[in-house]
Amino acid sequence: MANDNKPNSNKLKVSPWVIYGAIILIFIFISVFTGGSNFQEAANIETSKFNIFLEKGDVQKVIVYNSKEAEVYLTAAALKEPYHKAVAKDLLNRPNTKGPHYIFKVGSVDVFQKKLETAVAEGKLKDYNFSEKNNWTDILISLLPILIIVGIWIFIMRRMGGGAGGGGGGQIFNIGKSKAKLFDEKTDIKTTFKDVAGLEGAKEEIQEIVEFLKNPEKYTNLGGKIPKGALLVGPPGTGKTLLAKAVAGEAQVPFFSLSGSDFVEMFVGVGASRVRDLFKQAKEKSPAIIFIDEIDAVGRARGKSNMSGGNDERENTLNQLLTEMDGFGTNSNVIVLAATNRADVLDKALMRAGRFDRQIFVDLPDIRERKEIFEVHLAPLKKVEGLDTDFLAKQTPGFSGADIANVCNEAALIAARHNKTAVDKQDFLDAVDRIVGGLEKKNKIVTPDEKKAIAIHEAGHATVSWMLEHAAPLVKVTIVPRGQSLGAAWYLPEERLIVRPDQMLDEMCATMGGRAAEKVTFNRISTGALSDLEKVTKQARAMVTIYGLNEKIGNVTYYDSTGQSEYSFSKPYSENTAMVIDKEISSLIESQYERAIQILEENKDKLNQLANILIEKEVIFKDDLEAIFGKRKFDSNLQEETSL
């Protein structure tokens, strides 16, 4: 923002420590230079000693305060005497000519006064005086430590409360206040729907909320009501928060943004208080939008995995949120947007119509949407002319919007590392490899035997996938260690909405091709197939227990889409069924392993030929496979990784 929007930006800012220091110096000044005080305190003496000094003529003046205490001022000659050495100089080693030098308690005032009169008459005392004294200096000095402690406490409280914004009471007194950040619709919000690529369905649904806030009569004239809330659900990185920012920018109304964890506090009742304060602020500025990111932090289903009893602080906060969203006295001009990737664990009362009327699913982008996202993130980059965004979109299946943004940034860094003036196609391919597979470790020590085993393993994946119809076609194979993998193979899987059993079996067979190649070539296997085994086990278990694709188990699924099964201590099937499931999973995997071995036995020479090229070049591409196996009969699209 420009400086003219902040008229107080040039105002002199004084540190609180300067103010506190000035107060302390004022008290010291008062104590030193007022009330006759000095850097040297007067010495206490007995009346008998005073009588001796008086007889010697050492006393110049005596002042009696309140008929109780006498201050003794010595003559200049007396201060030179050795027995007055203790009071002759102050703390700075200067002559203490000002005094008082001694003080003592007065007994009988009448007797003492006659003694002083006699001394004056005999010339032993120059002057004396009786006076009343209000010792404000002593009172202020006694209060000084208290004032210093209070000042330090105020300073600490202001710092805890965030400076001036915390107010005099600091955070201690504002702990129940909402932590929501208010965005000014005129200056703060810059994101619009133009900045959100893809997500057409989500944008279309949520744009109605924007239209209502801009032109409510269009809907109310027909008797319609705008939804009170919209819940954005989807995997991480798909643009849920970005979409909410775009709503704020388009609607041009006050926008309160906070995270679900901002309600959570160690003190009981604070979360509910913050919810009340948030909605109070929003109603005062209505029409307004409240955006709660990661709402599952506070909206998790009640009574589930609750180990702290019924008076749980999170449950109290959720109850207050439910009341504010749809209860007596709620205001329909406050619209609540929320985002989560754990909609399955949210409380049912929070999800019902009247609170979150709409659930907008923000899914991973398809190839067309990925192209649009690339175009948005490529705009600020210096790239070569004619960069093919369709190709880039095909190279990134399963990537979220955040992943694509990371690819573009990584490509720019790679181009800069190679001193290029523009980002080209190869930089993007290297960026995808870097993100999917990890950083290349060319200096990793690999023995010749290990290198051959890795090459055989990766060549096995490539060979089996090339021979199967539904397996993803190969893009590149490498035996250069990358990330945690000793080698990797990249494929172009077809983007399917539904998957059939034969397709899943072909994928499992290709995944087992690495271990099968080791068995065919060396007649022994290794631990290098760990990630392959993990992948095929998950696929086989899904076929048997989730998708109902096994004949013995039948058309039964044990998948719970509500996510509540994680709180259950019992399995949804019997022990006998569990044995059948384990047997069928093992049978599926072993059958595909044997199938991969058979394919590789039939193509053993080509397998070894491919492995030798891989050992020599370390990286091979689709063209190398075509030179050995000929043109592939089947064609597919894009990229997945199978690691050793």
C-alpha positions in Angstrom: 0.0 0.0 0.0 1.1 3.6 -0.6 2.2 5.7 2.3 -0.6 8.2 1.8 -3.0 5.5 3.0 -1.2 5.5 6.4 -1.2 9.1 7.7 0.6 8.0 10.9 3.4 6.1 9.1 5.9 8.9 9.7 4.9 9.5 13.3 7.7 9.3 15.7 7.7 6.0 17.6 9.1 6.1 21.1 10.2 2.8 22.7 8.4 2.1 26.0 11.8 1.4 27.6 12.7 5.1 27.0 9.6 6.2 28.9 10.2 3.8 31.8 13.8 4.9 32.0 12.8 8.6 32.0 10.4 7.9 34.9 13.2 6.3 36.9 15.6 9.1 36.2 12.9 11.7 37.3 12.6 9.9 40.7 16.3 9.8 41.1 16.5 13.5 40.3 13.8 14.2 42.9 15.5 12.2 45.5 18.9 13.8 45.0 18.1 17.4 44.3 15.1 18.1 46.4 14.4 18.0 50.1 18.0 18.7 51.1 19.1 15.1 50.2 22.6 14.4 48.9 24.6 11.5 47.6 25.8 10.9 51.2 23.2 10.0 53.8 23.5 11.8 57.2 25.0 9.7 59.9 22.8 8.7 62.9 24.3 9.7 66.3 23.3 9.7 69.9 22.3 12.9 71.8 25.4 12.6 73.9 27.6 12.8 70.9 25.8 15.9 69.6 26.4 17.6 73.0 30.1 16.9 72.6 30.1 18.4 69.1 28.1 21.4 70.4 30.5 22.1 73.3 33.5 22.0 70.8 31.7 24.6 68.6 31.6 22.2 65.6 27.9 22.8 64.9 26.9 25.6 62.6 23.1 25.0 62.4 20.4 22.7 63.8 17.0 22.1 62.3 14.4 20.3 64.3 11.6 18.7 62.2 8.2 17.9 63.7 9.8 18.3 67.2 11.2 14.7 66.8 14.2 14.7 64.6 17.1 17.0 64.5 19.5 17.6 61.5 23.0 18.8 62.3 25.1 21.0 59.9 28.8 21.2 60.7 31.1 24.2 60.2 33.7 24.2 57.5 36.4 24.0 60.1 34.8 21.0 61.9 34.7 19.1 58.6 38.5 19.1 58.5 38.7 17.3 61.8 39.6 13.6 61.6 36.7 12.5 63.7 34.3 14.0 61.2 36.0 12.2 58.3 33.1 9.8 57.7 30.7 12.7 56.8 33.2 15.1 55.3 32.9 13.8 51.7 30.0 12.4 49.6 29.9 9.2 47.5 31.6 11.0 44.6 34.5 11.9 46.9 33.5 15.6 46.8 33.5 17.9 50.0 30.1 17.5 51.7 29.6 21.1 52.6 25.9 21.1 52.1 24.8 18.6 54.8 23.0 17.6 56.8 25.9 15.7 58.3 24.2 14.1 61.4 20.7 13.3 62.5 19.4 12.2 65.9 16.2 11.8 67.8 15.1 14.6 70.1 13.9 13.7 73.6 12.2 16.6 75.5 11.6 19.5 73.1 11.6 22.1 75.8 14.9 21.0 77.4 16.5 20.7 73.9 15.3 24.2 72.9 16.8 25.7 76.1 20.1 23.9 75.3 20.1 25.4 71.8 19.4 28.9 73.2 22.2 28.7 75.6 24.6 27.5 72.9 23.6 30.5 70.6 24.1 32.9 73.5 27.6 31.4 74.2 28.5 31.6 70.5 28.8 27.8 70.1 25.9 27.6 67.7 25.1 30.1 64.9 21.4 29.3 64.3 18.7 26.8 65.0 15.1 26.3 63.7 12.0 24.3 64.5 10.0 23.2 61.4 7.2 21.0 60.1 8.1 18.5 57.4 6.0 16.5 54.9 8.6 14.0 53.6 7.2 13.4 50.1 10.6 12.5 48.8 10.8 9.5 51.1 7.3 8.5 50.2 8.2 8.6 46.5 11.4 6.8 47.0 9.6 4.0 48.9 7.1 3.7 46.0 9.8 3.6 43.3 10.3 -0.2 43.3 6.5 -0.8 43.0 6.3 1.7 40.2 9.2 0.0 38.4 7.6 -3.4 38.7 4.2 -2.1 37.5 5.9 -0.4 34.5 7.8 -3.6 33.5 4.5 -5.6 33.8 2.7 -3.2 31.6 5.5 -3.4 29.0 5.5 -7.2 29.0 1.7 -7.4 28.7 1.8 -5.0 25.7 4.4 -7.1 24.0 2.4 -10.3 24.6 -0.7 -8.5 23.2 1.2 -7.5 20.0 2.2 -4.0 20.8 -0.4 -1.2 20.6 -2.9 -3.6 19.0 -3.0 -5.6 22.2 -4.2 -2.7 24.2 -3.2 -1.9 27.8 -4.4 -5.3 29.0 -2.4 -7.3 26.4 -3.2 -10.8 25.4 -4.1 -11.8 29.0 -7.3 -9.9 28.7 -7.9 -10.5 25.0 -7.4 -14.2 25.0 -11.1 -14.9 24.2 -11.0 -12.5 21.2 -11.1 -13.9 17.7 -7.8 -14.4 15.9 -9.4 -14.0 12.5 -7.6 -11.7 10.0 -9.9 -9.2 8.4 -9.1 -8.4 4.8 -10.2 -5.1 3.5 -12.2 -5.6 0.3 -10.9 -2.4 -1.2 -7.2 -2.9 -0.8 -6.2 -6.3 0.6 -7.8 -8.8 -1.7 -6.1 -9.1 -5.1 -7.0 -12.7 -6.1 -10.0 -13.2 -8.5 -11.5 -16.1 -10.4 -9.1 -15.3 -13.3 -6.2 -16.4 -11.1 -7.9 -19.8 -10.5 -7.3 -22.1 -13.4 -9.5 -25.2 -13.9 -12.0 -26.0 -11.2 -14.9 -24.9 -13.4 -17.5 -26.9 -11.5 -16.4 -25.6 -8.2 -16.2 -22.0 -9.5 -19.6 -22.2 -11.0 -21.2 -23.3 -7.7 -19.3 -20.9 -5.5 -19.9 -18.0 -7.9 -23.6 -18.0 -6.9 -22.5 -16.9 -3.4 -20.6 -14.0 -4.9 -23.5 -13.0 -7.1 -25.8 -13.0 -4.1 -23.5 -10.8 -2.2 -23.3 -8.4 -5.1 -26.9 -8.5 -6.2 -29.1 -10.2 -3.5 -32.4 -8.9 -5.0 -32.0 -11.2 -8.0 -32.5 -14.2 -5.7 -34.7 -12.8 -2.9 -37.3 -11.5 -5.3 -38.0 -15.1 -6.2 -38.1 -16.2 -2.6 -34.7 -17.9 -2.7 -32.2 -17.9 0.1 -28.4 -18.1 -0.4 -26.7 -21.1 1.2 -25.4 -20.3 4.7 -22.2 -22.2 4.1 -20.1 -24.0 1.6 -17.6 -26.7 2.4 -14.7 -27.1 0.0 -13.5 -30.7 0.1 -10.6 -32.3 -1.8 -7.0 -33.6 -1.7 -4.2 -31.3 -0.5 -2.9 -28.8 -3.0 -6.0 -28.7 -5.3 -6.7 -25.0 -4.7 -9.3 -24.9 -1.9 -7.7 -21.9 -0.1 -7.0 -20.2 -3.4 -10.7 -20.5 -4.4 -11.7 -18.9 -1.1 -9.3 -16.0 -1.7 -10.8 -15.6 -5.1 -14.3 -15.4 -3.6 -13.1 -12.7 -1.2 -11.6 -10.8 -4.1 -14.7 -11.1 -6.3 -17.4 -10.5 -3.7 -15.9 -7.1 -2.5 -17.2 -7.6 1.1 -15.4 -8.0 4.4 -13.6 -11.3 4.6 -12.5 -13.0 7.8 -9.9 -15.7 7.4 -8.5 -18.0 10.1 -7.6 -21.6 10.6 -9.5 -24.2 12.6 -6.6 -24.5 15.0 -6.9 -20.8 15.9 -10.0 -21.7 18.0 -8.1 -24.3 20.1 -6.5 -23.1 23.3 -5.3 -24.6 26.6 -7.8 -22.6 28.6 -11.3 -23.9 29.0 -14.0 -21.9 27.2 -11.6 -19.8 25.1 -12.5 -21.6 21.8 -16.2 -21.0 22.3 -15.5 -17.4 23.2 -13.5 -16.9 20.0 -16.3 -18.3 17.9 -18.8 -15.9 19.5 -16.4 -12.9 19.0 -15.8 -13.9 15.3 -19.4 -14.1 14.4 -20.1 -10.9 16.4 -17.5 -9.0 14.3 -18.8 -10.5 11.1 -22.4 -9.5 11.8 -21.3 -6.0 12.6 -19.8 -5.8 9.1 -22.4 -7.9 7.3 -22.8 -8.8 4.5 -19.5 -10.7 5.2 -17.7 -13.9 4.6 -16.0 -16.1 7.2 -13.4 -18.6 5.9 -12.2 -21.4 8.2 -9.3 -23.3 6.7 -8.7 -26.9 7.9 -12.0 -27.0 9.8 -11.4 -30.6 10.8 -9.2 -29.3 13.6 -12.3 -28.1 15.4 -15.1 -29.9 13.6 -14.2 -33.5 14.2 -17.1 -35.8 15.1 -18.0 -35.6 18.8 -17.7 -38.6 21.1 -15.1 -40.2 18.9 -11.7 -41.0 20.3 -12.4 -38.6 23.2 -10.2 -39.4 26.1 -10.8 -36.2 28.1 -14.4 -36.7 29.2 -17.6 -35.0 28.1 -16.4 -31.4 28.9 -13.9 -31.5 26.1 -12.7 -28.0 25.0 -12.9 -28.9 21.3 -16.5 -30.1 21.7 -17.5 -26.9 23.4 -16.0 -24.9 20.5 -17.8 -27.1 18.0 -21.1 -26.7 19.8 -20.7 -22.9 19.8 -19.9 -23.0 16.1 -23.0 -25.1 15.4 -25.2 -22.6 17.3 -23.7 -19.6 15.5 -24.1 -21.1 12.0 -27.7 -22.2 12.5 -29.4 -21.4 15.7 -31.7 -18.8 17.3 -30.7 -15.3 16.4 -28.3 -16.1 13.6 -27.8 -13.7 10.8 -28.2 -14.9 7.2 -25.9 -12.2 5.9 -22.9 -14.0 7.2 -21.7 -16.7 4.9 -19.3 -19.4 6.1 -16.8 -21.0 3.8 -14.6 -23.9 5.1 -12.0 -26.1 3.6 -10.8 -29.6 4.6 -9.3 -32.7 3.1 -10.8 -34.8 5.9 -14.5 -34.4 5.3 -15.1 -38.0 6.5 -14.2 -37.2 10.1 -16.4 -34.1 10.4 -19.4 -34.1 12.7 -22.7 -34.9 11.0 -24.4 -31.9 12.7 -21.9 -29.6 11.0 -22.5 -31.1 7.6 -26.3 -30.9 7.5 -28.3 -28.5 5.4 -28.7 -25.2 7.0 -25.1 -25.0 8.1 -23.0 -26.2 5.2 -25.7 -26.4 2.5 -23.2 -27.2 -0.2 -20.2 -29.5 -0.3 -18.0 -28.6 -3.3 -15.6 -31.3 -4.2 -12.3 -29.9 -5.5 -10.6 -32.8 -7.2 -7.2 -33.3 -8.8 -7.1 -31.5 -12.2 -7.5 -33.5 -15.4 -5.3 -33.0 -18.4 -7.3 -30.0 -19.8 -7.3 -28.3 -16.4 -3.6 -29.0 -15.9 -2.9 -27.2 -19.1 -4.8 -24.1 -17.8 -2.9 -24.3 -14.5 0.4 -24.4 -16.4 -0.5 -21.4 -18.4 -1.2 -19.4 -15.2 2.1 -20.4 -13.5 4.2 -20.0 -16.7 3.1 -16.4 -17.2 5.7 -14.9 -14.9 8.5 -17.2 -16.2 11.0 -16.3 -19.0 10.4 -19.3 -21.2 11.4 -20.3 -24.8 9.1 -19.5 -27.6 6.5 -22.1 -28.6 6.7 -24.1 -25.3 4.1 -26.9 -25.6 1.8 -26.7 -22.6 -0.2 -29.7 -23.9 2.9 -31.8 -23.6 3.6 -30.6 -20.1 0.1 -31.4 -19.0 0.5 -35.0 -20.3 3.7 -35.3 -18.4 2.1 -34.6 -15.0 -0.9 -37.0 -14.4 -2.1 -36.9 -10.8 -0.4 -33.6 -10.1 -2.3 -31.1 -8.0 -2.2 -27.3 -8.7 0.4 -26.9 -5.9 2.5 -29.6 -7.6 2.3 -27.9 -10.9 3.3 -24.6 -9.3 6.3 -26.4 -7.8 7.2 -27.9 -11.2 7.3 -24.5 -12.8 9.4 -23.0 -10.0 11.8 -26.0 -10.0 12.2 -25.7 -13.8 13.2 -22.1 -13.5 15.7 -23.0 -10.8 17.2 -25.8 -13.0 17.5 -23.4 -15.9 19.2 -20.8 -13.8 21.6 -23.5 -12.5 22.6 -24.2 -16.1 23.0 -20.5 -16.9 20.2 -20.5 -19.4 18.4 -17.3 -20.4 15.0 -19.0 -20.8 13.3 -22.1 -19.4 12.9 -24.8 -22.0 11.1 -28.2 -22.3 14.0 -30.2 -20.9 14.0 -28.1 -17.7 10.4 -29.0 -17.1 11.1 -32.7 -17.7 14.0 -32.6 -15.3 11.8 -30.8 -12.8 9.2 -33.5 -13.0 11.8 -36.2 -12.5 13.2 -34.2 -9.6 9.8 -34.0 -7.9 8.6 -37.5 -8.6 11.8 -39.4 -8.1 14.0 -37.2 -6.0 17.4 -35.7 -6.5 19.9 -37.6 -8.5 22.8 -39.1 -6.5 25.5 -39.7 -9.1 28.2 -39.9 -6.5 26.5 -42.9 -4.7 28.9 -45.9 -4.6 27.3 -48.9 -6.4 29.4 -52.0 -7.1 29.4 -53.6 -10.6 27.3 -56.6 -9.3 24.7 -54.3 -7.8 24.6 -52.1 -10.9 23.9 -55.2 -13.0 21.2 -56.3 -10.6 19.6 -52.9 -10.7 19.8 -52.8 -14.5 18.2 -56.3 -14.8 15.4 -55.2 -12.4 14.5 -52.0 -14.3 14.8 -53.8 -17.6 12.3 -56.4 -16.3 9.8 -53.7 -15.5 10.3 -52.2 -19.0 10.0 -55.5 -20.8 6.9 -56.8 -19.1 5.1 -53.4 -19.4 6.0 -53.3 -23.1 4.4 -56.7 -23.7 1.1 -56.2 -21.8 -1.9 -54.4 -23.3 -3.1 -52.5 -20.3 0.2 -51.8 -18.7 1.4 -48.2 -19.0 3.9 -47.6 -21.8 7.5 -46.7 -20.9 8.9 -43.2 -21.1 12.3 -43.5 -19.5 14.3 -46.0 -17.4 17.4 -45.0 -15.3 19.7 -46.8 -13.0 21.1 -43.6 -11.6 20.2 -43.5 -7.9 17.5 -40.9 -7.3 16.0 -40.1 -3.8 15.6 -43.4 -1.9 15.6 -45.4 -5.1 18.5 -47.2 -6.7 16.8 -47.0 -10.1 13.5 -45.9 -11.6 11.2 -46.4 -14.6 8.8 -43.7 -15.8 5.6 -44.6 -17.6 2.7 -42.8 -19.3 -0.5 -44.3 -17.6 -3.8 -43.8 -19.2 -6.1 -41.5 -17.1 -9.1 -43.7 -16.3 -12.2 -42.9 -14.4 -13.0 -46.6 -13.9 -10.6 -49.6 -13.8 -11.4 -53.1 -14.8 -9.8 -56.3 -13.3 -7.7 -57.1 -16.4 -6.2 -53.6 -16.3 -5.3 -53.9 -12.6 -3.8 -57.4 -13.2 -1.6 -56.1 -16.0 -0.4 -53.3 -13.8 0.4 -55.8 -11.0 2.2 -58.0 -13.5 4.4 -55.1 -14.8 5.2 -54.1 -11.2 6.4 -57.6 -10.4 8.5 -57.6 -13.5 11.5 -56.4 -11.6 11.7 -59.2 -9.1 10.8 -61.7 -11.9 13.7 -60.5 -14.0 16.1 -61.1 -11.1 14.7 -64.6 -10.7 15.0 -65.4 -14.4 18.5 -64.0 -14.8 20.2 -64.8 -11.5 17.8 -67.5 -10.1 17.8 -65.5 -6.8 16.0 -62.4 -5.6 16.9 -59.4 -3.5 15.4 -56.7 -1.2 15.3 -54.2 -4.0 11.6 -55.0 -4.8 10.3 -53.5 -1.5 8.4 -50.6 -3.1 7.1 -53.0 -5.8 5.8 -55.4 -3.3 4.1 -52.6 -1.3 2.4 -51.4 -4.4 1.0 -54.7 -5.6 -0.1 -55.7 -2.1 -2.2 -52.5 -1.8 -3.6 -53.2 -5.3 -4.5 -56.8 -4.5 -6.0 -55.9 -1.1 -8.1 -53.2 -2.8 -9.4 -55.7 -5.4 -10.4 -58.2 -2.7 -11.7 -56.0 0.2 -12.7 -52.7 -1.4 -13.9 -53.1 -5.0 -15.4 -56.6 -4.8 -13.4 -58.0 -7.7 -12.7 -61.4 -6.2 -14.9 -64.4 -7.0 -14.4 -66.2 -3.6 -15.2 -63.1 -1.5 -17.9 -62.0 -3.9 -19.6 -58.6 -4.4 -18.7 -57.4 -0.9 -16.7 -54.3 0.2 -15.3 -53.7 3.7 -14.5 -50.0 2.9 -16.1 -47.4 5.1 -16.4 -44.0 3.3 -17.4 -42.2 6.5 -14.0 -42.9 8.0 -15.5 -44.0 11.3 -14.1 -47.6 11.0 -10.8 -46.3 12.3 -12.3 -45.9 15.8 -13.5 -49.5 15.8 -11.6 -52.2 17.6 -13.1 -55.1 15.6 -12.8 -56.2 12.0 -15.9 -56.0 9.8 -15.5 -59.7 8.9 -15.0 -63.0 10.6 -11.7 -64.8 11.2 -12.6 -67.4 8.5 -13.2 -64.6 6.0 -9.9 -63.0 7.1 -8.1 -66.2 6.2 -9.8 -66.3 2.8 -8.8 -62.7 2.2 -5.2 -63.3 3.0 -5.1 -66.4 0.8 -6.7 -64.6 -2.2 -4.4 -61.6 -1.9 -1.4 -63.9 -1.9 -2.8 -65.9 -4.8 -3.4 -62.8 -6.9 0.2 -61.6 -6.4 1.8 -64.9 -7.0 -0.2 -65.5 -10.1 1.0 -62.3 -11.6 4.6 -63.0 -10.5 4.5 -66.3 -12.4 3.0 -64.6 -15.4 5.8 -62.0 -15.4 8.4 -64.8 -15.1 6.8 -66.6 -18.1 6.9 -63.4 -20.3 10.5 -62.8 -19.4 11.5 -66.4 -20.0 10.1 -66.0 -23.6 12.1 -62.7 -24.0 15.2 -63.5 -22.0 17.7 -62.5 -24.8 15.9 -59.1 -25.3 15.9 -58.6 -21.5 19.6 -59.0 -21.3 20.2 -56.9 -24.3 18.1 -54.1 -22.8 20.0 -54.4 -19.5 23.4 -54.2 -21.2 22.3 -50.9 -23.0 21.1 -49.6 -19.6 24.4 -50.4 -17.9 26.3 -48.7 -20.7 24.1 -45.5 -21.0 22.5 -45.5 -17.5 19.4 -43.9 -19.0 17.3 -45.4 -21.9 14.1 -44.1 -23.6 11.2 -45.4 -25.6 13.3 -45.4 -28.8 15.7 -47.9 -27.3 12.9 -50.4 -26.5 11.5 -50.0 -30.0 14.9 -50.8 -31.5 14.9 -54.1 -29.5 11.2 -55.1 -29.3 9.8 -53.4 -32.3 6.8 -51.0 -32.3 4.4 -51.5 -29.4 0.9 -52.6 -30.4 -0.7 -50.7 -27.6 -0.7 -47.0 -26.9 -1.4 -45.0 -23.8 -0.6 -41.7 -22.0 1.5 -40.5 -19.1 3.7 -40.7 -16.1 4.1 -42.9 -13.1 7.1 -44.3 -11.3 8.1 -47.8 -10.4 11.2 -47.8 -8.2 13.8 -50.3 -7.2 
